[in-house]
Amino acid sequence: MQQKLGKRLLIGPIDHPTDTNLKIYLNYAVLEQHYWLTRLFDDPLLLLIFMLIVSLPFITFLSWSLSKPVRALKNSADRVASGHWDNLPEIKGPLEFRAVGLSFQRMIFIIKKNQTEKNQLFANLSHELRTPLARIGLSNALIRRKYPELKNEIVRIEQNLLALETRIQAMLSLSKAQMLEKENLEPLLLEDILMPIIEEAQFEAHQHQLKFNWSKIPAIEINGNLSLLQSAIENILRNALRFAKKKVDLEISLDNNTVILKISDDGKGVLPEELEFIFTPFYRSEQQENDHHGAGLGLAIAKLALEVHKGSISAANQTSGLCIILTLPVHKLNQK
C-alpha cells in the first residue's frame, strides 16, 4: 500500500524477511509530478482516460480533415443528381481524395458532353424526319385526288402522319428544354403566358362539351422563355382536357414569391404507384394505354421546362381525377 503524506510518500507495511513481528515502512520525499505519473502508470483506467483526453483534439481535427472532402464530394454528387452540372467545387484534402475528385469531375464532363451530343442528335433526327413526312403528305393528297375510292385508307394514312408529326414536335420540344440555357430567359407577364393557352383551352373544351374554369391571373412577371413555358403548360392542359369527364380547373395563386398553378380534371387519374414515373420521357400509365394521341413526352417536357425556370412540378390524385401542381418563382410583382 502507498499513501501520500504532504510531499512524502509512505509505502508499507512490508513483512520483515526474518522476523514476522516486524513490519517495514518506506518513507521518502517525492516530487508532485512524479507522484501523479506513478499513479497514472500504475492504474490502467486512469492511463486510458488520460490518453483519450490528450488525443481527442487530434482525433477531432483528423476526422474533420478527412470528412470535409467527403462532404464536398457528396454535395457535388447531389448537385449533379438534381441536374446542376456547372460550378462544381474543387475537391481538396489528401492526395487520394483529390484523385477521386478529379475522376469525378472528369466523369461529369464526359456525361455532360455525351448528353449534349445526344440532345443535338435527337433534334437533328427530328428535323430530318420532317422532310420525308412532308413528301408523304403531299403524295397522299395527290392519291386522294386521283383515287377518291380510297378515301378511308387515305384518311387513315393522314391520321398516322399527323400522330407522327405530333410526336416529332414533342421530341423537338424535349430537346429544346434540355439544351436551353438560363441566359435565354427574359421577364414575361404571367397574363401574356397564360391567356393564349386559356383561349385555346376554352375552344377545345367547348368542342368536347367540357366545362373549363380558371381563376384570376395576378399581375406578376416571370423570368422565363415564352415558348417553352407555354409548351409546358399547354401540354398539361391538353392532357387534362383529353382525360376529363365533365370539367377542368385552372387555379392560380400566389405564395410569397412563388406563383402556383393547379391544373385538375375529373377523369380516372393515375395509379398511386405511377405518380413518381409519369414525368419520365416516353412513360405511359396504364390509364393511357389505349390512348394513341401522345408519345408520353408532354409531362417530361413540362418537368424539364419547370426545372430550367427554377420551378417544380408534382402530381396528386384527387377524389376524382388528377391534379398537376406547377410552381414558378416570381420575378416582379406589378401593382395595378
GUNU-288010 format. One record per residue (C-alpha): residue number from 0; residue in three letters; z, x, y. Coordinates in nm, 2 decimals. Layout:
+------+------+--------+--------+--------+
! resi ! resn !     c3 !     c1 !     c2 !
+------+------+--------+--------+--------+
!  NUM !  ALA !      Z !      X !      Y !
...
+------+------+--------+--------+--------+
//
This chain:
+------+------+--------+--------+--------+
! resi ! resn !     c3 !     c1 !     c2 !
+------+------+--------+--------+--------+
!    0 !  MET !   0.00 !   0.00 !   0.00 !
!    1 !  GLN !  -0.06 !   0.12 !   0.35 !
!    2 !  GLN !   0.07 !  -0.01 !   0.68 !
!    3 !  LYS !   0.01 !   0.10 !   1.04 !
!    4 !  LEU !   0.32 !   0.17 !   1.25 !
!    5 !  GLY !   0.22 !   0.24 !   1.60 !
!    6 !  LYS !   0.00 !   0.55 !   1.59 !
!    7 !  ARG !   0.12 !   0.65 !   1.25 !
!    8 !  LEU !   0.01 !   0.54 !   0.90 !
!    9 !  LEU !   0.26 !   0.47 !   0.63 !
!   10 !  ILE !   0.13 !   0.49 !   0.27 !
!   11 !  GLY !   0.35 !   0.41 !  -0.03 !
!   12 !  PRO !   0.56 !   0.37 !  -0.23 !
!   13 !  ILE !   0.42 !   0.62 !  -0.48 !
!   14 !  ASP !   0.61 !   0.68 !  -0.81 !
!   15 !  HIS !   0.76 !   1.03 !  -0.84 !
!   16 !  PRO !   0.58 !   1.21 !  -1.13 !
!   17 !  THR !   0.91 !   1.32 !  -1.30 !
!   18 !  ASP !   1.19 !   1.10 !  -1.16 !
!   19 !  THR !   1.13 !   0.73 !  -1.19 !
!   20 !  ASN !   1.42 !   0.65 !  -0.95 !
!   21 !  LEU !   1.24 !   0.83 !  -0.66 !
!   22 !  LYS !   0.96 !   0.68 !  -0.45 !
!   23 !  ILE !   0.74 !   0.88 !  -0.23 !
!   24 !  TYR !   0.61 !   0.77 !   0.11 !
!   25 !  LEU !   0.35 !   0.95 !   0.32 !
!   26 !  ASN !   0.37 !   0.92 !   0.69 !
!   27 !  TYR !   0.12 !   1.08 !   0.92 !
!   28 !  ALA !  -0.04 !   1.04 !   1.26 !
!   29 !  VAL !  -0.38 !   0.87 !   1.27 !
!   30 !  LEU !  -0.63 !   0.80 !   1.54 !
!   31 !  GLU !  -0.70 !   0.43 !   1.63 !
!   32 !  GLN !  -1.07 !   0.47 !   1.54 !
!   33 !  HIS !  -1.00 !   0.64 !   1.21 !
!   34 !  TYR !  -0.77 !   0.36 !   1.10 !
!   35 !  TRP !  -1.02 !   0.09 !   1.16 !
!   36 !  LEU !  -1.30 !   0.29 !   0.99 !
!   37 !  THR !  -1.08 !   0.34 !   0.69 !
!   38 !  ARG !  -1.00 !  -0.03 !   0.68 !
!   39 !  LEU !  -1.37 !  -0.11 !   0.72 !
!   40 !  PHE !  -1.49 !   0.11 !   0.43 !
!   41 !  ASP !  -1.20 !   0.00 !   0.21 !
!   42 !  ASP !  -1.29 !  -0.37 !   0.25 !
!   43 !  PRO !  -1.64 !  -0.47 !   0.13 !
!   44 !  LEU !  -1.63 !  -0.80 !   0.30 !
!   45 !  LEU !  -1.54 !  -0.65 !   0.64 !
!   46 !  LEU !  -1.82 !  -0.39 !   0.59 !
!   47 !  LEU !  -2.07 !  -0.67 !   0.51 !
!   48 !  ILE !  -1.97 !  -0.87 !   0.82 !
!   49 !  PHE !  -1.99 !  -0.56 !   1.04 !
!   50 !  MET !  -2.34 !  -0.47 !   0.91 !
!   51 !  LEU !  -2.46 !  -0.83 !   0.97 !
!   52 !  ILE !  -2.33 !  -0.83 !   1.33 !
!   53 !  VAL !  -2.48 !  -0.49 !   1.40 !
!   54 !  SER !  -2.82 !  -0.57 !   1.25 !
!   55 !  LEU !  -2.85 !  -0.93 !   1.39 !
!   56 !  PRO !  -3.02 !  -0.83 !   1.73 !
!   57 !  PHE !  -3.27 !  -0.60 !   1.54 !
!   58 !  ILE !  -3.34 !  -0.87 !   1.28 !
!   59 !  THR !  -3.39 !  -1.13 !   1.56 !
!   60 !  PHE !  -3.63 !  -0.91 !   1.75 !
!   61 !  LEU !  -3.82 !  -0.82 !   1.44 !
!   62 !  SER !  -3.85 !  -1.19 !   1.34 !
!   63 !  TRP !  -3.97 !  -1.29 !   1.69 !
!   64 !  SER !  -4.22 !  -1.00 !   1.70 !
!   65 !  LEU !  -4.37 !  -1.10 !   1.36 !
!   66 !  SER !  -4.37 !  -1.47 !   1.42 !
!   67 !  LYS !  -4.54 !  -1.45 !   1.76 !
!   68 !  PRO !  -4.89 !  -1.35 !   1.64 !
!   69 !  VAL !  -4.85 !  -1.60 !   1.35 !
!   70 !  ARG !  -4.77 !  -1.88 !   1.60 !
!   71 !  ALA !  -5.07 !  -1.77 !   1.81 !
!   72 !  LEU !  -5.30 !  -1.78 !   1.51 !
!   73 !  LYS !  -5.16 !  -2.13 !   1.41 !
!   74 !  ASN !  -5.22 !  -2.26 !   1.77 !
!   75 !  SER !  -5.58 !  -2.13 !   1.76 !
!   76 !  ALA !  -5.64 !  -2.29 !   1.43 !
!   77 !  ASP !  -5.50 !  -2.62 !   1.56 !
!   78 !  ARG !  -5.73 !  -2.60 !   1.87 !
!   79 !  VAL !  -6.03 !  -2.54 !   1.65 !
!   80 !  ALA !  -5.94 !  -2.83 !   1.43 !
!   81 !  SER !  -5.92 !  -3.05 !   1.73 !
!   82 !  GLY !  -6.27 !  -2.94 !   1.84 !
!   83 !  HIS !  -6.18 !  -2.69 !   2.11 !
!   84 !  TRP !  -6.38 !  -2.37 !   2.04 !
!   85 !  ASP !  -6.35 !  -2.19 !   2.36 !
!   86 !  ASN !  -6.08 !  -1.97 !   2.53 !
!   87 !  LEU !  -5.91 !  -1.88 !   2.21 !
!   88 !  PRO !  -5.62 !  -1.64 !   2.28 !
!   89 !  GLU !  -5.64 !  -1.28 !   2.16 !
!   90 !  ILE !  -5.41 !  -1.21 !   1.86 !
!   91 !  LYS !  -5.16 !  -0.93 !   1.94 !
!   92 !  GLY !  -4.90 !  -0.77 !   1.73 !
!   93 !  PRO !  -4.90 !  -0.53 !   1.42 !
!   94 !  LEU !  -5.23 !  -0.39 !   1.31 !
!   95 !  GLU !  -5.26 !  -0.64 !   1.01 !
!   96 !  PHE !  -5.22 !  -0.94 !   1.24 !
!   97 !  ARG !  -5.48 !  -0.81 !   1.49 !
!   98 !  ALA !  -5.72 !  -0.76 !   1.20 !
!   99 !  VAL !  -5.66 !  -1.12 !   1.08 !
!  100 !  GLY !  -5.71 !  -1.24 !   1.45 !
!  101 !  LEU !  -6.04 !  -1.06 !   1.48 !
!  102 !  SER !  -6.16 !  -1.20 !   1.15 !
!  103 !  PHE !  -6.05 !  -1.55 !   1.26 !
!  104 !  GLN !  -6.24 !  -1.52 !   1.59 !
!  105 !  ARG !  -6.55 !  -1.38 !   1.41 !
!  106 !  MET !  -6.53 !  -1.68 !   1.18 !
!  107 !  ILE !  -6.51 !  -1.92 !   1.48 !
!  108 !  PHE !  -6.81 !  -1.75 !   1.64 !
!  109 !  ILE !  -7.02 !  -1.79 !   1.32 !
!  110 !  ILE !  -6.92 !  -2.15 !   1.27 !
!  111 !  LYS !  -6.99 !  -2.24 !   1.64 !
!  112 !  LYS !  -7.33 !  -2.07 !   1.61 !
!  113 !  ASN !  -7.42 !  -2.25 !   1.29 !
!  114 !  GLN !  -7.30 !  -2.58 !   1.44 !
!  115 !  THR !  -7.52 !  -2.53 !   1.74 !
!  116 !  GLU !  -7.82 !  -2.44 !   1.53 !
!  117 !  LYS !  -7.76 !  -2.74 !   1.31 !
!  118 !  ASN !  -7.74 !  -2.97 !   1.60 !
!  119 !  GLN !  -8.06 !  -2.83 !   1.75 !
!  120 !  LEU !  -8.24 !  -2.86 !   1.42 !
!  121 !  PHE !  -8.11 !  -3.22 !   1.40 !
!  122 !  ALA !  -8.25 !  -3.30 !   1.74 !
!  123 !  ASN !  -8.59 !  -3.13 !   1.67 !
!  124 !  LEU !  -8.64 !  -3.31 !   1.35 !
!  125 !  SER !  -8.56 !  -3.64 !   1.51 !
!  126 !  HIS !  -8.82 !  -3.57 !   1.78 !
!  127 !  GLU !  -9.08 !  -3.46 !   1.53 !
!  128 !  LEU !  -9.03 !  -3.78 !   1.32 !
!  129 !  ARG !  -9.12 !  -4.00 !   1.62 !
!  130 !  THR !  -9.49 !  -3.89 !   1.63 !
!  131 !  PRO !  -9.58 !  -4.00 !   1.28 !
!  132 !  LEU !  -9.38 !  -4.31 !   1.33 !
!  133 !  ALA !  -9.58 !  -4.40 !   1.63 !
!  134 !  ARG !  -9.91 !  -4.34 !   1.44 !
!  135 !  ILE !  -9.79 !  -4.56 !   1.15 !
!  136 !  GLY !  -9.70 !  -4.83 !   1.40 !
!  137 !  LEU ! -10.05 !  -4.81 !   1.56 !
!  138 !  SER ! -10.22 !  -4.82 !   1.22 !
!  139 !  ASN ! -10.01 !  -5.12 !   1.13 !
!  140 !  ALA ! -10.12 !  -5.30 !   1.44 !
!  141 !  LEU ! -10.49 !  -5.23 !   1.35 !
!  142 !  ILE ! -10.43 !  -5.36 !   1.00 !
!  143 !  ARG ! -10.27 !  -5.67 !   1.13 !
!  144 !  ARG ! -10.59 !  -5.75 !   1.34 !
!  145 !  LYS ! -10.83 !  -5.66 !   1.05 !
!  146 !  TYR ! -10.64 !  -5.83 !   0.77 !
!  147 !  PRO ! -10.44 !  -6.13 !   0.90 !
!  148 !  GLU ! -10.39 !  -6.25 !   0.54 !
!  149 !  LEU ! -10.15 !  -5.95 !   0.50 !
!  150 !  LYS !  -9.92 !  -6.08 !   0.77 !
!  151 !  ASN !  -9.60 !  -6.09 !   0.56 !
!  152 !  GLU !  -9.64 !  -5.74 !   0.43 !
!  153 !  ILE !  -9.72 !  -5.61 !   0.78 !
!  154 !  VAL !  -9.41 !  -5.77 !   0.93 !
!  155 !  ARG !  -9.20 !  -5.61 !   0.66 !
!  156 !  ILE !  -9.35 !  -5.27 !   0.75 !
!  157 !  GLU !  -9.28 !  -5.33 !   1.11 !
!  158 !  GLN !  -8.92 !  -5.42 !   1.04 !
!  159 !  ASN !  -8.87 !  -5.10 !   0.84 !
!  160 !  LEU !  -9.04 !  -4.89 !   1.12 !
!  161 !  LEU !  -8.80 !  -5.05 !   1.37 !
!  162 !  ALA !  -8.50 !  -4.97 !   1.15 !
!  163 !  LEU !  -8.62 !  -4.61 !   1.11 !
!  164 !  GLU !  -8.67 !  -4.58 !   1.48 !
!  165 !  THR !  -8.32 !  -4.71 !   1.55 !
!  166 !  ARG !  -8.17 !  -4.45 !   1.31 !
!  167 !  ILE !  -8.37 !  -4.17 !   1.47 !
!  168 !  GLN !  -8.24 !  -4.27 !   1.81 !
!  169 !  ALA !  -7.89 !  -4.28 !   1.67 !
!  170 !  MET !  -7.93 !  -3.92 !   1.53 !
!  171 !  LEU !  -8.06 !  -3.81 !   1.87 !
!  172 !  SER !  -7.76 !  -3.96 !   2.04 !
!  173 !  LEU !  -7.53 !  -3.79 !   1.80 !
!  174 !  SER !  -7.69 !  -3.46 !   1.86 !
!  175 !  LYS !  -7.67 !  -3.51 !   2.23 !
!  176 !  ALA !  -7.30 !  -3.59 !   2.21 !
!  177 !  GLN !  -7.23 !  -3.28 !   2.00 !
!  178 !  MET !  -7.42 !  -3.05 !   2.24 !
!  179 !  LEU !  -7.31 !  -3.20 !   2.57 !
!  180 !  GLU !  -7.12 !  -2.95 !   2.79 !
!  181 !  LYS !  -6.83 !  -3.06 !   3.01 !
!  182 !  GLU !  -7.02 !  -2.92 !   3.31 !
!  183 !  ASN !  -7.27 !  -3.21 !   3.29 !
!  184 !  LEU !  -7.01 !  -3.47 !   3.38 !
!  185 !  GLU !  -7.00 !  -3.64 !   3.72 !
!  186 !  PRO !  -6.79 !  -3.91 !   3.89 !
!  187 !  LEU !  -6.90 !  -4.26 !   3.79 !
!  188 !  LEU !  -6.78 !  -4.60 !   3.89 !
!  189 !  LEU !  -6.65 !  -4.79 !   3.59 !
!  190 !  GLU !  -6.83 !  -5.10 !   3.71 !
!  191 !  ASP !  -7.16 !  -4.91 !   3.70 !
!  192 !  ILE !  -7.09 !  -4.80 !   3.35 !
!  193 !  LEU !  -6.99 !  -5.14 !   3.21 !
!  194 !  MET !  -7.19 !  -5.41 !   3.40 !
!  195 !  PRO !  -7.54 !  -5.33 !   3.24 !
!  196 !  ILE !  -7.37 !  -5.33 !   2.89 !
!  197 !  ILE !  -7.18 !  -5.66 !   2.97 !
!  198 !  GLU !  -7.51 !  -5.83 !   3.08 !
!  199 !  GLU !  -7.69 !  -5.72 !   2.76 !
!  200 !  ALA !  -7.39 !  -5.83 !   2.55 !
!  201 !  GLN !  -7.39 !  -6.17 !   2.73 !
!  202 !  PHE !  -7.75 !  -6.22 !   2.64 !
!  203 !  GLU !  -7.71 !  -6.11 !   2.28 !
!  204 !  ALA !  -7.40 !  -6.33 !   2.24 !
!  205 !  HIS !  -7.59 !  -6.63 !   2.37 !
!  206 !  GLN !  -7.88 !  -6.56 !   2.13 !
!  207 !  HIS !  -7.63 !  -6.56 !   1.84 !
!  208 !  GLN !  -7.43 !  -6.86 !   1.97 !
!  209 !  LEU !  -7.12 !  -6.65 !   2.02 !
!  210 !  LYS !  -6.86 !  -6.65 !   2.30 !
!  211 !  PHE !  -6.83 !  -6.33 !   2.49 !
!  212 !  ASN !  -6.52 !  -6.28 !   2.71 !
!  213 !  TRP !  -6.44 !  -5.98 !   2.94 !
!  214 !  SER !  -6.17 !  -5.91 !   3.19 !
!  215 !  LYS !  -6.20 !  -5.79 !   3.55 !
!  216 !  ILE !  -6.33 !  -5.44 !   3.59 !
!  217 !  PRO !  -6.09 !  -5.22 !   3.80 !
!  218 !  ALA !  -6.22 !  -5.02 !   4.09 !
!  219 !  ILE !  -6.19 !  -4.67 !   3.94 !
!  220 !  GLU !  -6.41 !  -4.37 !   3.89 !
!  221 !  ILE !  -6.46 !  -4.19 !   3.56 !
!  222 !  ASN !  -6.57 !  -3.83 !   3.53 !
!  223 !  GLY !  -6.85 !  -3.86 !   3.27 !
!  224 !  ASN !  -7.20 !  -3.87 !   3.15 !
!  225 !  LEU !  -7.35 !  -4.22 !   3.22 !
!  226 !  SER !  -7.60 !  -4.24 !   2.93 !
!  227 !  LEU !  -7.36 !  -4.10 !   2.68 !
!  228 !  LEU !  -7.07 !  -4.33 !   2.78 !
!  229 !  GLN !  -7.29 !  -4.64 !   2.79 !
!  230 !  SER !  -7.44 !  -4.55 !   2.45 !
!  231 !  ALA !  -7.09 !  -4.52 !   2.30 !
!  232 !  ILE !  -6.95 !  -4.85 !   2.45 !
!  233 !  GLU !  -7.28 !  -5.03 !   2.37 !
!  234 !  ASN !  -7.27 !  -4.92 !   2.00 !
!  235 !  ILE !  -6.92 !  -5.06 !   1.96 !
!  236 !  LEU !  -7.00 !  -5.39 !   2.14 !
!  237 !  ARG !  -7.32 !  -5.44 !   1.93 !
!  238 !  ASN !  -7.11 !  -5.38 !   1.61 !
!  239 !  ALA !  -6.86 !  -5.64 !   1.73 !
!  240 !  LEU !  -7.14 !  -5.89 !   1.81 !
!  241 !  ARG !  -7.30 !  -5.83 !   1.48 !
!  242 !  PHE !  -6.99 !  -5.90 !   1.27 !
!  243 !  ALA !  -6.82 !  -6.16 !   1.48 !
!  244 !  LYS !  -6.80 !  -6.52 !   1.36 !
!  245 !  LYS !  -6.74 !  -6.70 !   1.69 !
!  246 !  LYS !  -6.63 !  -6.46 !   1.97 !
!  247 !  VAL !  -6.60 !  -6.11 !   2.10 !
!  248 !  ASP !  -6.35 !  -6.00 !   2.36 !
!  249 !  LEU !  -6.36 !  -5.70 !   2.60 !
!  250 !  GLU !  -6.02 !  -5.64 !   2.75 !
!  251 !  ILE !  -6.00 !  -5.37 !   3.03 !
!  252 !  SER !  -5.66 !  -5.25 !   3.16 !
!  253 !  LEU !  -5.50 !  -4.95 !   3.34 !
!  254 !  ASP !  -5.20 !  -4.75 !   3.22 !
!  255 !  ASN !  -5.10 !  -4.48 !   3.47 !
!  256 !  ASN !  -5.41 !  -4.25 !   3.49 !
!  257 !  THR !  -5.58 !  -4.39 !   3.19 !
!  258 !  VAL !  -5.83 !  -4.68 !   3.15 !
!  259 !  ILE !  -5.81 !  -4.87 !   2.82 !
!  260 !  LEU !  -6.10 !  -5.07 !   2.67 !
!  261 !  LYS !  -6.02 !  -5.30 !   2.38 !
!  262 !  ILE !  -6.32 !  -5.45 !   2.20 !
!  263 !  SER !  -6.23 !  -5.70 !   1.94 !
!  264 !  ASP !  -6.41 !  -5.96 !   1.72 !
!  265 !  ASP !  -6.31 !  -6.23 !   1.48 !
!  266 !  GLY !  -6.51 !  -6.10 !   1.18 !
!  267 !  LYS !  -6.40 !  -5.97 !   0.85 !
!  268 !  GLY !  -6.26 !  -5.64 !   0.98 !
!  269 !  VAL !  -6.24 !  -5.34 !   0.75 !
!  270 !  LEU !  -6.01 !  -5.24 !   0.46 !
!  271 !  PRO !  -5.69 !  -5.07 !   0.58 !
!  272 !  GLU !  -5.76 !  -4.76 !   0.38 !
!  273 !  GLU !  -6.10 !  -4.73 !   0.55 !
!  274 !  LEU !  -5.98 !  -4.72 !   0.91 !
!  275 !  GLU !  -5.95 !  -4.34 !   0.92 !
!  276 !  PHE !  -6.30 !  -4.29 !   0.79 !
!  277 !  ILE !  -6.51 !  -4.53 !   1.00 !
!  278 !  PHE !  -6.57 !  -4.27 !   1.27 !
!  279 !  THR !  -6.72 !  -4.03 !   1.02 !
!  280 !  PRO !  -7.11 !  -3.99 !   1.06 !
!  281 !  PHE !  -7.31 !  -4.20 !   0.81 !
!  282 !  TYR !  -6.99 !  -4.37 !   0.67 !
!  283 !  ARG !  -7.04 !  -4.73 !   0.59 !
!  284 !  SER !  -6.74 !  -4.96 !   0.50 !
!  285 !  GLU !  -6.76 !  -5.19 !   0.20 !
!  286 !  GLN !  -6.78 !  -5.48 !   0.45 !
!  287 !  GLN !  -7.11 !  -5.34 !   0.58 !
!  288 !  GLU !  -7.28 !  -5.25 !   0.25 !
!  289 !  ASN !  -7.51 !  -5.55 !   0.28 !
!  290 !  ASP !  -7.60 !  -5.47 !   0.64 !
!  291 !  HIS !  -7.91 !  -5.27 !   0.68 !
!  292 !  HIS !  -7.94 !  -5.26 !   1.06 !
!  293 !  GLY !  -7.75 !  -4.93 !   1.12 !
!  294 !  ALA !  -7.72 !  -4.58 !   0.99 !
!  295 !  GLY !  -7.34 !  -4.55 !   1.01 !
!  296 !  LEU !  -7.36 !  -4.34 !   1.33 !
!  297 !  GLY !  -7.25 !  -4.58 !   1.60 !
!  298 !  LEU !  -6.88 !  -4.51 !   1.58 !
!  299 !  ALA !  -6.93 !  -4.14 !   1.52 !
!  300 !  ILE !  -7.14 !  -4.12 !   1.84 !
!  301 !  ALA !  -6.86 !  -4.31 !   2.02 !
!  302 !  LYS !  -6.59 !  -4.08 !   1.89 !
!  303 !  LEU !  -6.78 !  -3.76 !   2.00 !
!  304 !  ALA !  -6.86 !  -3.92 !   2.34 !
!  305 !  LEU !  -6.49 !  -4.00 !   2.40 !
!  306 !  GLU !  -6.38 !  -3.65 !   2.29 !
!  307 !  VAL !  -6.63 !  -3.49 !   2.54 !
!  308 !  HIS !  -6.47 !  -3.70 !   2.81 !
!  309 !  LYS !  -6.11 !  -3.61 !   2.71 !
!  310 !  GLY !  -6.06 !  -3.97 !   2.59 !
!  311 !  SER !  -5.97 !  -4.12 !   2.25 !
!  312 !  ILE !  -6.09 !  -4.39 !   2.01 !
!  313 !  SER !  -5.90 !  -4.58 !   1.74 !
!  314 !  ALA !  -5.93 !  -4.89 !   1.53 !
!  315 !  ALA !  -5.69 !  -5.15 !   1.41 !
!  316 !  ASN !  -5.72 !  -5.47 !   1.21 !
!  317 !  GLN !  -5.61 !  -5.79 !   1.37 !
!  318 !  THR !  -5.52 !  -6.12 !   1.22 !
!  319 !  SER !  -5.89 !  -6.19 !   1.22 !
!  320 !  GLY !  -6.14 !  -5.92 !   1.28 !
!  321 !  LEU !  -6.13 !  -5.56 !   1.41 !
!  322 !  CYS !  -6.02 !  -5.41 !   1.74 !
!  323 !  ILE !  -6.16 !  -5.08 !   1.87 !
!  324 !  ILE !  -5.95 !  -4.92 !   2.14 !
!  325 !  LEU !  -6.11 !  -4.67 !   2.38 !
!  326 !  THR !  -5.92 !  -4.46 !   2.64 !
!  327 !  LEU !  -6.06 !  -4.25 !   2.92 !
!  328 !  PRO !  -5.88 !  -4.05 !   3.19 !
!  329 !  VAL !  -5.92 !  -4.19 !   3.55 !
!  330 !  HIS !  -6.09 !  -3.95 !   3.79 !
!  331 !  LYS !  -6.02 !  -4.16 !   4.10 !
!  332 !  LEU !  -5.86 !  -4.49 !   4.19 !
!  333 !  ASN !  -6.06 !  -4.67 !   4.46 !
!  334 !  GLN !  -5.89 !  -4.92 !   4.69 !
!  335 !  LYS !  -6.09 !  -5.24 !   4.77 !
+------+------+--------+--------+--------+
//
